[in-house]
Amino acid sequence: MTGTLDIHTSWTDGRARVTVRHAGEERWFTVAGSPAPCPSGYQSRLLHDRVVGAVRAGGGAGVPGRPPQPRARDDAPGPQSSAA
């Protein structure tokens, strides 16, 4: 996918699901490698940031194979969305 994209990450039951769509469109697509093991809501936010960075870098992106390591303790789940 190219152009302006929306990226959404949700976390539940130890897995992060990452989806992407063209900005303003209704249909979401699952990112390659998703859902991925991710033990906390905080780590899902770190994962989201890594996916957004990979998309912005171009050349194709997927969910990294290993969950990011936390820098601080915060297990609150919650979805994150970003435009890339």
PDB file of N, CA, C and O in Angstrom:
ATOM      1  N   MET A   1       0.842  -1.172   0.000  1.00  0.00           N
ATOM      2  CA  MET A   1       0.000   0.000   0.000  1.00  0.00           C
ATOM      3  C   MET A   1       0.885   1.232   0.000  1.00  0.00           C
ATOM      4  O   MET A   1       1.952   1.249   0.613  1.00  0.00           O
ATOM      5  N   THR A   2       0.436   2.237  -0.681  1.00  0.00           N
ATOM      6  CA  THR A   2       1.167   3.497  -0.716  1.00  0.00           C
ATOM      7  C   THR A   2       0.192   4.644  -0.477  1.00  0.00           C
ATOM      8  O   THR A   2      -1.024   4.451  -0.477  1.00  0.00           O
ATOM      9  N   GLY A   3       0.727   5.812  -0.279  1.00  0.00           N
ATOM     10  CA  GLY A   3      -0.106   6.981  -0.016  1.00  0.00           C
ATOM     11  C   GLY A   3      -0.239   7.205   1.473  1.00  0.00           C
ATOM     12  O   GLY A   3       0.506   6.636   2.270  1.00  0.00           O
ATOM     13  N   THR A   4      -1.194   8.037   1.840  1.00  0.00           N
ATOM     14  CA  THR A   4      -1.431   8.319   3.250  1.00  0.00           C
ATOM     15  C   THR A   4      -2.209   7.161   3.860  1.00  0.00           C
ATOM     16  O   THR A   4      -3.281   6.792   3.382  1.00  0.00           O
ATOM     17  N   LEU A   5      -1.651   6.600   4.918  1.00  0.00           N
ATOM     18  CA  LEU A   5      -2.225   5.396   5.540  1.00  0.00           C
ATOM     19  C   LEU A   5      -2.573   5.654   6.998  1.00  0.00           C
ATOM     20  O   LEU A   5      -1.938   6.467   7.669  1.00  0.00           O
ATOM     21  N   ASP A   6      -3.585   4.954   7.472  1.00  0.00           N
ATOM     22  CA  ASP A   6      -3.916   4.895   8.894  1.00  0.00           C
ATOM     23  C   ASP A   6      -3.468   3.532   9.400  1.00  0.00           C
ATOM     24  O   ASP A   6      -3.701   2.514   8.748  1.00  0.00           O
ATOM     25  N   ILE A   7      -2.826   3.514  10.562  1.00  0.00           N
ATOM     26  CA  ILE A   7      -2.358   2.267  11.170  1.00  0.00           C
ATOM     27  C   ILE A   7      -3.010   2.158  12.542  1.00  0.00           C
ATOM     28  O   ILE A   7      -2.996   3.104  13.329  1.00  0.00           O
ATOM     29  N   HIS A   8      -3.576   0.996  12.813  1.00  0.00           N
ATOM     30  CA  HIS A   8      -4.275   0.777  14.081  1.00  0.00           C
ATOM     31  C   HIS A   8      -3.718  -0.486  14.731  1.00  0.00           C
ATOM     32  O   HIS A   8      -3.557  -1.516  14.076  1.00  0.00           O
ATOM     33  N   THR A   9      -3.427  -0.392  16.029  1.00  0.00           N
ATOM     34  CA  THR A   9      -2.937  -1.535  16.790  1.00  0.00           C
ATOM     35  C   THR A   9      -3.855  -1.740  17.985  1.00  0.00           C
ATOM     36  O   THR A   9      -4.130  -0.805  18.737  1.00  0.00           O
ATOM     37  N   SER A  10      -4.325  -2.968  18.153  1.00  0.00           N
ATOM     38  CA  SER A  10      -5.121  -3.308  19.329  1.00  0.00           C
ATOM     39  C   SER A  10      -4.435  -4.467  20.037  1.00  0.00           C
ATOM     40  O   SER A  10      -3.718  -5.255  19.420  1.00  0.00           O
ATOM     41  N   TRP A  11      -4.669  -4.559  21.348  1.00  0.00           N
ATOM     42  CA  TRP A  11      -4.025  -5.605  22.143  1.00  0.00           C
ATOM     43  C   TRP A  11      -5.072  -6.305  22.978  1.00  0.00           C
ATOM     44  O   TRP A  11      -5.871  -5.663  23.660  1.00  0.00           O
ATOM     45  N   THR A  12      -5.066  -7.628  22.923  1.00  0.00           N
ATOM     46  CA  THR A  12      -5.945  -8.429  23.764  1.00  0.00           C
ATOM     47  C   THR A  12      -5.375  -9.833  23.892  1.00  0.00           C
ATOM     48  O   THR A  12      -4.792 -10.367  22.948  1.00  0.00           O
ATOM     49  N   ASP A  13      -5.546 -10.416  25.052  1.00  0.00           N
ATOM     50  CA  ASP A  13      -5.141 -11.803  25.298  1.00  0.00           C
ATOM     51  C   ASP A  13      -3.702 -12.108  24.886  1.00  0.00           C
ATOM     52  O   ASP A  13      -3.416 -13.179  24.350  1.00  0.00           O
ATOM     53  N   GLY A  14      -2.796 -11.157  25.141  1.00  0.00           N
ATOM     54  CA  GLY A  14      -1.383 -11.395  24.866  1.00  0.00           C
ATOM     55  C   GLY A  14      -0.988 -11.331  23.406  1.00  0.00           C
ATOM     56  O   GLY A  14       0.073 -11.830  23.034  1.00  0.00           O
ATOM     57  N   ARG A  15      -1.827 -10.722  22.563  1.00  0.00           N
ATOM     58  CA  ARG A  15      -1.512 -10.609  21.139  1.00  0.00           C
ATOM     59  C   ARG A  15      -1.840  -9.195  20.666  1.00  0.00           C
ATOM     60  O   ARG A  15      -2.838  -8.601  21.074  1.00  0.00           O
ATOM     61  N   ALA A  16      -0.979  -8.674  19.799  1.00  0.00           N
ATOM     62  CA  ALA A  16      -1.215  -7.370  19.177  1.00  0.00           C
ATOM     63  C   ALA A  16      -1.668  -7.594  17.739  1.00  0.00           C
ATOM     64  O   ALA A  16      -1.034  -8.329  16.981  1.00  0.00           O
ATOM     65  N   ARG A  17      -2.764  -6.956  17.381  1.00  0.00           N
ATOM     66  CA  ARG A  17      -3.276  -7.031  16.010  1.00  0.00           C
ATOM     67  C   ARG A  17      -3.053  -5.664  15.374  1.00  0.00           C
ATOM     68  O   ARG A  17      -3.497  -4.642  15.898  1.00  0.00           O
ATOM     69  N   VAL A  18      -2.351  -5.659  14.227  1.00  0.00           N
ATOM     70  CA  VAL A  18      -2.029  -4.422  13.530  1.00  0.00           C
ATOM     71  C   VAL A  18      -2.748  -4.428  12.187  1.00  0.00           C
ATOM     72  O   VAL A  18      -2.637  -5.376  11.409  1.00  0.00           O
ATOM     73  N   THR A  19      -3.484  -3.355  11.931  1.00  0.00           N
ATOM     74  CA  THR A  19      -4.202  -3.219  10.664  1.00  0.00           C
ATOM     75  C   THR A  19      -3.847  -1.884  10.032  1.00  0.00           C
ATOM     76  O   THR A  19      -3.367  -0.968  10.700  1.00  0.00           O
ATOM     77  N   VAL A  20      -4.095  -1.791   8.721  1.00  0.00           N
ATOM     78  CA  VAL A  20      -3.764  -0.589   7.964  1.00  0.00           C
ATOM     79  C   VAL A  20      -4.862  -0.342   6.934  1.00  0.00           C
ATOM     80  O   VAL A  20      -5.509  -1.273   6.452  1.00  0.00           O
ATOM     81  N   ARG A  21      -5.055   0.927   6.612  1.00  0.00           N
ATOM     82  CA  ARG A  21      -6.002   1.292   5.549  1.00  0.00           C
ATOM     83  C   ARG A  21      -5.531   2.584   4.908  1.00  0.00           C
ATOM     84  O   ARG A  21      -4.740   3.332   5.484  1.00  0.00           O
ATOM     85  N   HIS A  22      -6.027   2.831   3.712  1.00  0.00           N
ATOM     86  CA  HIS A  22      -5.803   4.136   3.098  1.00  0.00           C
ATOM     87  C   HIS A  22      -6.602   5.156   3.901  1.00  0.00           C
ATOM     88  O   HIS A  22      -7.743   4.892   4.280  1.00  0.00           O
ATOM     89  N   ALA A  23      -6.008   6.317   4.162  1.00  0.00           N
ATOM     90  CA  ALA A  23      -6.657   7.337   4.985  1.00  0.00           C
ATOM     91  C   ALA A  23      -8.052   7.645   4.446  1.00  0.00           C
ATOM     92  O   ALA A  23      -8.234   7.902   3.256  1.00  0.00           O
ATOM     93  N   GLY A  24      -9.025   7.614   5.343  1.00  0.00           N
ATOM     94  CA  GLY A  24     -10.388   7.949   4.981  1.00  0.00           C
ATOM     95  C   GLY A  24     -11.216   6.805   4.422  1.00  0.00           C
ATOM     96  O   GLY A  24     -12.430   6.944   4.268  1.00  0.00           O
ATOM     97  N   GLU A  25     -10.594   5.688   4.117  1.00  0.00           N
ATOM     98  CA  GLU A  25     -11.327   4.532   3.593  1.00  0.00           C
ATOM     99  C   GLU A  25     -11.939   3.735   4.747  1.00  0.00           C
ATOM    100  O   GLU A  25     -11.551   3.907   5.902  1.00  0.00           O
ATOM    101  N   GLU A  26     -12.888   2.873   4.429  1.00  0.00           N
ATOM    102  CA  GLU A  26     -13.530   2.071   5.462  1.00  0.00           C
ATOM    103  C   GLU A  26     -12.844   0.729   5.691  1.00  0.00           C
ATOM    104  O   GLU A  26     -12.831   0.238   6.819  1.00  0.00           O
ATOM    105  N   ARG A  27     -12.282   0.135   4.666  1.00  0.00           N
ATOM    106  CA  ARG A  27     -11.753  -1.233   4.757  1.00  0.00           C
ATOM    107  C   ARG A  27     -10.342  -1.250   5.351  1.00  0.00           C
ATOM    108  O   ARG A  27      -9.444  -0.543   4.895  1.00  0.00           O
ATOM    109  N   TRP A  28     -10.181  -2.085   6.386  1.00  0.00           N
ATOM    110  CA  TRP A  28      -8.887  -2.281   7.032  1.00  0.00           C
ATOM    111  C   TRP A  28      -8.275  -3.586   6.547  1.00  0.00           C
ATOM    112  O   TRP A  28      -8.995  -4.544   6.265  1.00  0.00           O
ATOM    113  N   PHE A  29      -6.944  -3.629   6.448  1.00  0.00           N
ATOM    114  CA  PHE A  29      -6.202  -4.818   6.045  1.00  0.00           C
ATOM    115  C   PHE A  29      -5.259  -5.204   7.174  1.00  0.00           C
ATOM    116  O   PHE A  29      -4.667  -4.338   7.818  1.00  0.00           O
ATOM    117  N   THR A  30      -5.118  -6.501   7.415  1.00  0.00           N
ATOM    118  CA  THR A  30      -4.197  -6.993   8.440  1.00  0.00           C
ATOM    119  C   THR A  30      -2.768  -6.897   7.921  1.00  0.00           C
ATOM    120  O   THR A  30      -2.488  -7.303   6.793  1.00  0.00           O
ATOM    121  N   VAL A  31      -1.870  -6.365   8.734  1.00  0.00           N
ATOM    122  CA  VAL A  31      -0.460  -6.235   8.375  1.00  0.00           C
ATOM    123  C   VAL A  31       0.202  -7.610   8.472  1.00  0.00           C
ATOM    124  O   VAL A  31      -0.109  -8.390   9.372  1.00  0.00           O
ATOM    125  N   ALA A  32       1.111  -7.902   7.548  1.00  0.00           N
ATOM    126  CA  ALA A  32       1.846  -9.172   7.555  1.00  0.00           C
ATOM    127  C   ALA A  32       2.482  -9.401   8.917  1.00  0.00           C
ATOM    128  O   ALA A  32       3.111  -8.501   9.473  1.00  0.00           O
ATOM    129  N   GLY A  33       2.317 -10.611   9.456  1.00  0.00           N
ATOM    130  CA  GLY A  33       2.877 -10.961  10.760  1.00  0.00           C
ATOM    131  C   GLY A  33       1.928 -10.715  11.922  1.00  0.00           C
ATOM    132  O   GLY A  33       2.259 -11.024  13.066  1.00  0.00           O
ATOM    133  N   SER A  34       0.768 -10.169  11.646  1.00  0.00           N
ATOM    134  CA  SER A  34      -0.218  -9.878  12.681  1.00  0.00           C
ATOM    135  C   SER A  34      -1.324 -10.930  12.674  1.00  0.00           C
ATOM    136  O   SER A  34      -1.713 -11.398  11.604  1.00  0.00           O
ATOM    137  N   PRO A  35      -1.835 -11.309  13.836  1.00  0.00           N
ATOM    138  CA  PRO A  35      -1.482 -10.842  15.173  1.00  0.00           C
ATOM    139  C   PRO A  35      -0.152 -11.436  15.631  1.00  0.00           C
ATOM    140  O   PRO A  35       0.246 -12.525  15.215  1.00  0.00           O
ATOM    141  N   ALA A  36       0.507 -10.695  16.485  1.00  0.00           N
ATOM    142  CA  ALA A  36       1.824 -11.110  16.982  1.00  0.00           C
ATOM    143  C   ALA A  36       1.778 -11.240  18.498  1.00  0.00           C
ATOM    144  O   ALA A  36       1.048 -10.501  19.158  1.00  0.00           O
ATOM    145  N   PRO A  37       2.555 -12.180  19.063  1.00  0.00           N
ATOM    146  CA  PRO A  37       2.626 -12.281  20.519  1.00  0.00           C
ATOM    147  C   PRO A  37       3.112 -10.959  21.111  1.00  0.00           C
ATOM    148  O   PRO A  37       4.080 -10.372  20.627  1.00  0.00           O
ATOM    149  N   CYS A  38       2.444 -10.505  22.144  1.00  0.00           N
ATOM    150  CA  CYS A  38       2.813  -9.240  22.780  1.00  0.00           C
ATOM    151  C   CYS A  38       2.228  -9.270  24.192  1.00  0.00           C
ATOM    152  O   CYS A  38       1.014  -9.148  24.353  1.00  0.00           O
ATOM    153  N   PRO A  39       3.061  -9.427  25.207  1.00  0.00           N
ATOM    154  CA  PRO A  39       2.563  -9.711  26.549  1.00  0.00           C
ATOM    155  C   PRO A  39       1.889  -8.576  27.311  1.00  0.00           C
ATOM    156  O   PRO A  39       1.298  -8.831  28.360  1.00  0.00           O
ATOM    157  N   SER A  40       1.951  -7.325  26.827  1.00  0.00           N
ATOM    158  CA  SER A  40       1.308  -6.251  27.593  1.00  0.00           C
ATOM    159  C   SER A  40       0.819  -5.140  26.672  1.00  0.00           C
ATOM    160  O   SER A  40       1.257  -5.009  25.529  1.00  0.00           O
ATOM    161  N   GLY A  41      -0.097  -4.351  27.204  1.00  0.00           N
ATOM    162  CA  GLY A  41      -0.584  -3.188  26.471  1.00  0.00           C
ATOM    163  C   GLY A  41       0.534  -2.198  26.182  1.00  0.00           C
ATOM    164  O   GLY A  41       0.596  -1.610  25.103  1.00  0.00           O
ATOM    165  N   TYR A  42       1.411  -2.023  27.156  1.00  0.00           N
ATOM    166  CA  TYR A  42       2.545  -1.111  26.951  1.00  0.00           C
ATOM    167  C   TYR A  42       3.419  -1.578  25.796  1.00  0.00           C
ATOM    168  O   TYR A  42       3.814  -0.773  24.953  1.00  0.00           O
ATOM    169  N   GLN A  43       3.719  -2.857  25.751  1.00  0.00           N
ATOM    170  CA  GLN A  43       4.536  -3.383  24.654  1.00  0.00           C
ATOM    171  C   GLN A  43       3.808  -3.259  23.325  1.00  0.00           C
ATOM    172  O   GLN A  43       4.450  -3.087  22.289  1.00  0.00           O
ATOM    173  N   SER A  44       2.485  -3.342  23.330  1.00  0.00           N
ATOM    174  CA  SER A  44       1.755  -3.163  22.071  1.00  0.00           C
ATOM    175  C   SER A  44       1.904  -1.734  21.557  1.00  0.00           C
ATOM    176  O   SER A  44       1.921  -1.513  20.346  1.00  0.00           O
ATOM    177  N   ARG A  45       2.011  -0.770  22.457  1.00  0.00           N
ATOM    178  CA  ARG A  45       2.243   0.614  22.033  1.00  0.00           C
ATOM    179  C   ARG A  45       3.641   0.767  21.430  1.00  0.00           C
ATOM    180  O   ARG A  45       3.819   1.472  20.436  1.00  0.00           O
ATOM    181  N   LEU A  46       4.630   0.104  22.034  1.00  0.00           N
ATOM    182  CA  LEU A  46       5.974   0.136  21.455  1.00  0.00           C
ATOM    183  C   LEU A  46       5.985  -0.521  20.076  1.00  0.00           C
ATOM    184  O   LEU A  46       6.616  -0.022  19.145  1.00  0.00           O
ATOM    185  N   LEU A  47       5.282  -1.641  19.958  1.00  0.00           N
ATOM    186  CA  LEU A  47       5.180  -2.334  18.679  1.00  0.00           C
ATOM    187  C   LEU A  47       4.516  -1.432  17.641  1.00  0.00           C
ATOM    188  O   LEU A  47       4.978  -1.352  16.503  1.00  0.00           O
ATOM    189  N   HIS A  48       3.444  -0.758  18.025  1.00  0.00           N
ATOM    190  CA  HIS A  48       2.763   0.170  17.124  1.00  0.00           C
ATOM    191  C   HIS A  48       3.741   1.223  16.602  1.00  0.00           C
ATOM    192  O   HIS A  48       3.781   1.498  15.403  1.00  0.00           O
ATOM    193  N   ASP A  49       4.520   1.807  17.499  1.00  0.00           N
ATOM    194  CA  ASP A  49       5.492   2.826  17.092  1.00  0.00           C
ATOM    195  C   ASP A  49       6.518   2.264  16.109  1.00  0.00           C
ATOM    196  O   ASP A  49       6.917   2.953  15.170  1.00  0.00           O
ATOM    197  N   ARG A  50       6.947   1.015  16.320  1.00  0.00           N
ATOM    198  CA  ARG A  50       7.910   0.392  15.402  1.00  0.00           C
ATOM    199  C   ARG A  50       7.296   0.157  14.033  1.00  0.00           C
ATOM    200  O   ARG A  50       7.960   0.354  13.016  1.00  0.00           O
ATOM    201  N   VAL A  51       6.039  -0.260  13.993  1.00  0.00           N
ATOM    202  CA  VAL A  51       5.368  -0.485  12.715  1.00  0.00           C
ATOM    203  C   VAL A  51       5.190   0.843  11.977  1.00  0.00           C
ATOM    204  O   VAL A  51       5.441   0.922  10.775  1.00  0.00           O
ATOM    205  N   VAL A  52       4.761   1.885  12.690  1.00  0.00           N
ATOM    206  CA  VAL A  52       4.609   3.202  12.064  1.00  0.00           C
ATOM    207  C   VAL A  52       5.947   3.661  11.489  1.00  0.00           C
ATOM    208  O   VAL A  52       5.993   4.174  10.371  1.00  0.00           O
ATOM    209  N   GLY A  53       7.025   3.486  12.233  1.00  0.00           N
ATOM    210  CA  GLY A  53       8.351   3.865  11.736  1.00  0.00           C
ATOM    211  C   GLY A  53       8.739   3.092  10.494  1.00  0.00           C
ATOM    212  O   GLY A  53       9.309   3.660   9.562  1.00  0.00           O
ATOM    213  N   ALA A  54       8.437   1.799  10.466  1.00  0.00           N
ATOM    214  CA  ALA A  54       8.758   0.981   9.298  1.00  0.00           C
ATOM    215  C   ALA A  54       7.946   1.414   8.082  1.00  0.00           C
ATOM    216  O   ALA A  54       8.472   1.452   6.970  1.00  0.00           O
ATOM    217  N   VAL A  55       6.680   1.738   8.281  1.00  0.00           N
ATOM    218  CA  VAL A  55       5.844   2.203   7.167  1.00  0.00           C
ATOM    219  C   VAL A  55       6.364   3.536   6.646  1.00  0.00           C
ATOM    220  O   VAL A  55       6.459   3.736   5.435  1.00  0.00           O
ATOM    221  N   ARG A  56       6.696   4.431   7.537  1.00  0.00           N
ATOM    222  CA  ARG A  56       7.222   5.744   7.109  1.00  0.00           C
ATOM    223  C   ARG A  56       8.544   5.612   6.369  1.00  0.00           C
ATOM    224  O   ARG A  56       8.844   6.417   5.488  1.00  0.00           O
ATOM    225  N   ALA A  57       9.341   4.599   6.721  1.00  0.00           N
ATOM    226  CA  ALA A  57      10.627   4.387   6.043  1.00  0.00           C
ATOM    227  C   ALA A  57      10.429   3.873   4.621  1.00  0.00           C
ATOM    228  O   ALA A  57      11.320   4.015   3.784  1.00  0.00           O
ATOM    229  N   GLY A  58       9.275   3.278   4.339  1.00  0.00           N
ATOM    230  CA  GLY A  58       8.963   2.792   2.986  1.00  0.00           C
ATOM    231  C   GLY A  58       9.583   1.440   2.713  1.00  0.00           C
ATOM    232  O   GLY A  58      10.277   0.875   3.559  1.00  0.00           O
ATOM    233  N   GLY A  59       9.327   0.930   1.526  1.00  0.00           N
ATOM    234  CA  GLY A  59       9.904  -0.335   1.100  1.00  0.00           C
ATOM    235  C   GLY A  59       9.191  -1.558   1.633  1.00  0.00           C
ATOM    236  O   GLY A  59       9.729  -2.662   1.548  1.00  0.00           O
ATOM    237  N   GLY A  60       8.003  -1.398   2.179  1.00  0.00           N
ATOM    238  CA  GLY A  60       7.250  -2.529   2.718  1.00  0.00           C
ATOM    239  C   GLY A  60       7.495  -2.666   4.204  1.00  0.00           C
ATOM    240  O   GLY A  60       8.589  -2.387   4.694  1.00  0.00           O
ATOM    241  N   ALA A  61       6.491  -3.088   4.902  1.00  0.00           N
ATOM    242  CA  ALA A  61       6.605  -3.225   6.350  1.00  0.00           C
ATOM    243  C   ALA A  61       5.721  -4.365   6.821  1.00  0.00           C
ATOM    244  O   ALA A  61       4.714  -4.692   6.192  1.00  0.00           O
ATOM    245  N   GLY A  62       6.107  -4.955   7.919  1.00  0.00           N
ATOM    246  CA  GLY A  62       5.316  -5.989   8.575  1.00  0.00           C
ATOM    247  C   GLY A  62       5.515  -5.866  10.061  1.00  0.00           C
ATOM    248  O   GLY A  62       6.271  -5.012  10.524  1.00  0.00           O
ATOM    249  N   VAL A  63       4.851  -6.703  10.804  1.00  0.00           N
ATOM    250  CA  VAL A  63       4.997  -6.706  12.253  1.00  0.00           C
ATOM    251  C   VAL A  63       6.314  -7.393  12.595  1.00  0.00           C
ATOM    252  O   VAL A  63       6.554  -8.516  12.151  1.00  0.00           O
ATOM    253  N   PRO A  64       7.172  -6.736  13.377  1.00  0.00           N
ATOM    254  CA  PRO A  64       8.431  -7.364  13.771  1.00  0.00           C
ATOM    255  C   PRO A  64       8.183  -8.681  14.505  1.00  0.00           C
ATOM    256  O   PRO A  64       7.164  -8.836  15.177  1.00  0.00           O
ATOM    257  N   GLY A  65       9.106  -9.620  14.379  1.00  0.00           N
ATOM    258  CA  GLY A  65       8.925 -10.950  14.939  1.00  0.00           C
ATOM    259  C   GLY A  65       8.987 -11.050  16.447  1.00  0.00           C
ATOM    260  O   GLY A  65       8.373 -11.952  17.017  1.00  0.00           O
ATOM    261  N   ARG A  66       9.695 -10.171  17.112  1.00  0.00           N
ATOM    262  CA  ARG A  66       9.818 -10.240  18.563  1.00  0.00           C
ATOM    263  C   ARG A  66       9.163  -9.018  19.181  1.00  0.00           C
ATOM    264  O   ARG A  66       9.323  -7.908  18.675  1.00  0.00           O
ATOM    265  N   PRO A  67       8.432  -9.206  20.261  1.00  0.00           N
ATOM    266  CA  PRO A  67       7.834  -8.042  20.919  1.00  0.00           C
ATOM    267  C   PRO A  67       8.919  -7.140  21.489  1.00  0.00           C
ATOM    268  O   PRO A  67       9.956  -7.632  21.934  1.00  0.00           O
ATOM    269  N   PRO A  68       8.698  -5.834  21.482  1.00  0.00           N
ATOM    270  CA  PRO A  68       9.685  -4.916  22.047  1.00  0.00           C
ATOM    271  C   PRO A  68       9.794  -5.099  23.548  1.00  0.00           C
ATOM    272  O   PRO A  68       8.844  -5.528  24.202  1.00  0.00           O
ATOM    273  N   GLN A  69      10.945  -4.775  24.084  1.00  0.00           N
ATOM    274  CA  GLN A  69      11.168  -4.888  25.514  1.00  0.00           C
ATOM    275  C   GLN A  69      10.725  -3.599  26.197  1.00  0.00           C
ATOM    276  O   GLN A  69      11.068  -2.510  25.735  1.00  0.00           O
ATOM    277  N   PRO A  70       9.986  -3.702  27.265  1.00  0.00           N
ATOM    278  CA  PRO A  70       9.478  -2.499  27.936  1.00  0.00           C
ATOM    279  C   PRO A  70      10.586  -1.721  28.629  1.00  0.00           C
ATOM    280  O   PRO A  70      11.566  -2.295  29.105  1.00  0.00           O
ATOM    281  N   ARG A  71      10.415  -0.413  28.676  1.00  0.00           N
ATOM    282  CA  ARG A  71      11.329   0.450  29.410  1.00  0.00           C
ATOM    283  C   ARG A  71      10.743   0.814  30.772  1.00  0.00           C
ATOM    284  O   ARG A  71      11.473   1.187  31.691  1.00  0.00           O
ATOM    285  N   ALA A  72       9.423   0.701  30.893  1.00  0.00           N
ATOM    286  CA  ALA A  72       8.744   0.991  32.158  1.00  0.00           C
ATOM    287  C   ALA A  72       7.539   0.073  32.270  1.00  0.00           C
ATOM    288  O   ALA A  72       7.059  -0.452  31.265  1.00  0.00           O
ATOM    289  N   ARG A  73       7.062  -0.115  33.456  1.00  0.00           N
ATOM    290  CA  ARG A  73       5.913  -1.017  33.679  1.00  0.00           C
ATOM    291  C   ARG A  73       4.605  -0.258  33.495  1.00  0.00           C
ATOM    292  O   ARG A  73       4.340   0.729  34.181  1.00  0.00           O
ATOM    293  N   ASP A  74       3.787  -0.740  32.551  1.00  0.00           N
ATOM    294  CA  ASP A  74       2.450  -0.188  32.343  1.00  0.00           C
ATOM    295  C   ASP A  74       1.694  -1.211  31.508  1.00  0.00           C
ATOM    296  O   ASP A  74       1.897  -1.283  30.296  1.00  0.00           O
ATOM    297  N   ASP A  75       0.844  -1.987  32.119  1.00  0.00           N
ATOM    298  CA  ASP A  75       0.145  -3.053  31.422  1.00  0.00           C
ATOM    299  C   ASP A  75      -1.250  -2.666  30.951  1.00  0.00           C
ATOM    300  O   ASP A  75      -2.047  -3.539  30.609  1.00  0.00           O
ATOM    301  N   ALA A  76      -1.550  -1.403  30.929  1.00  0.00           N
ATOM    302  CA  ALA A  76      -2.891  -0.977  30.517  1.00  0.00           C
ATOM    303  C   ALA A  76      -3.079  -1.237  29.039  1.00  0.00           C
ATOM    304  O   ALA A  76      -2.329  -0.706  28.221  1.00  0.00           O
ATOM    305  N   PRO A  77      -4.084  -2.060  28.671  1.00  0.00           N
ATOM    306  CA  PRO A  77      -4.341  -2.299  27.262  1.00  0.00           C
ATOM    307  C   PRO A  77      -5.007  -1.095  26.629  1.00  0.00           C
ATOM    308  O   PRO A  77      -5.528  -0.217  27.317  1.00  0.00           O
ATOM    309  N   GLY A  78      -4.982  -1.071  25.323  1.00  0.00           N
ATOM    310  CA  GLY A  78      -5.685   0.001  24.631  1.00  0.00           C
ATOM    311  C   GLY A  78      -5.227   0.087  23.206  1.00  0.00           C
ATOM    312  O   GLY A  78      -4.065  -0.179  22.900  1.00  0.00           O
ATOM    313  N   PRO A  79      -6.147   0.465  22.316  1.00  0.00           N
ATOM    314  CA  PRO A  79      -5.782   0.591  20.914  1.00  0.00           C
ATOM    315  C   PRO A  79      -5.009   1.875  20.659  1.00  0.00           C
ATOM    316  O   PRO A  79      -5.175   2.876  21.356  1.00  0.00           O
ATOM    317  N   GLN A  80      -4.179   1.818  19.663  1.00  0.00           N
ATOM    318  CA  GLN A  80      -3.457   3.004  19.219  1.00  0.00           C
ATOM    319  C   GLN A  80      -3.686   3.148  17.732  1.00  0.00           C
ATOM    320  O   GLN A  80      -3.747   2.149  17.015  1.00  0.00           O
ATOM    321  N   SER A  81      -3.814   4.369  17.259  1.00  0.00           N
ATOM    322  CA  SER A  81      -3.960   4.640  15.840  1.00  0.00           C
ATOM    323  C   SER A  81      -3.029   5.774  15.476  1.00  0.00           C
ATOM    324  O   SER A  81      -2.822   6.695  16.266  1.00  0.00           O
ATOM    325  N   SER A  82      -2.468   5.710  14.283  1.00  0.00           N
ATOM    326  CA  SER A  82      -1.588   6.764  13.796  1.00  0.00           C
ATOM    327  C   SER A  82      -1.751   6.887  12.302  1.00  0.00           C
ATOM    328  O   SER A  82      -2.066   5.916  11.613  1.00  0.00           O
ATOM    329  N   ALA A  83      -1.536   8.081  11.813  1.00  0.00           N
ATOM    330  CA  ALA A  83      -1.472   8.279  10.366  1.00  0.00           C
ATOM    331  C   ALA A  83      -0.011   8.237   9.976  1.00  0.00           C
ATOM    332  O   ALA A  83       0.840   8.811  10.655  1.00  0.00           O
ATOM    333  N   ALA A  84       0.280   7.553   8.875  1.00  0.00           N
ATOM    334  CA  ALA A  84       1.666   7.459   8.414  1.00  0.00           C
ATOM    335  C   ALA A  84       1.769   8.002   7.015  1.00  0.00           C
ATOM    336  O   ALA A  84       2.855   8.015   6.437  1.00  0.00           O
TER     337      ALA A  84
END
